[in-house]
Amino acid sequence: MIPHDRPVLAEADIAAEAGMELHTWRRRHGADFRARIPVTNPGERLRLYDAAQARAFLEGRPIPPTPPADEPREPHPDDLLSTEEVAAALGTDASTVRSYAATGYLPQGTELHGRRYWPRHVVQARIDAGDQRHHPERTGAGRQPGDPRNRAPRGPRSSTQARLQEVAADLARAGAEGQPAITAADLAQRYDISHRTAERLLAAARQELQQAPRVET
């Protein structure tokens, strides 16, 4: 989780602010940094750090104290939840959450540090709305029967298939909205996979997008 009032940085951001390549920064400063600055999201693959603490380290200033772990903190609607945390809240798994976002059952969320996050209030709204995946008549305001956003995921998919659908949806959206093209490097960072695997995933998503049926206007 990224607390709404506590900005965070990933190691790639910290290296960039230090004016170094990530591998150089890790080799020269990574061990010392990690010994002094705790992660804000223990147990997750992408390590995130309190921005104020990280910048104090970079500038050689005293490190601000970490909020006590046992200090009571009320959940805030604008806290950002990771894919794994959303999965836990919805009682499913991470690959299904990605499928939900790709099919419109869940909003796309916000991309930060190469990962996707959802505001707590969005997840709570999904919970409060109940399971509408198999009840197309209960559409949201302004949605007509047959709207693709009303379609339900067809059950659990493999992580690879979920990623493929997600990347294909992102490619289509980028093309329609004139956004920068998605690269293999983007996917390698997003899914923590090798560049070679990311290239294959990107090629497969492009092929799937080309084979998708076109709607005549």
PyMOL commands that set and color helices and strands:
alter all, ss='L'
color gray80, all
select helices_A, chain A and resi 11-17+22-36+51-59+83-90+94-103+120-129+148-150+159-177+184-191+195-211
alter helices_A, ss='H'
color red, helices_A
select strands_A, chain A and resi 8-10+48-50+80-82+110-112+115-119
alter strands_A, ss='S'
color yellow, strands_A
deselect
rebuild
show_as cartoon
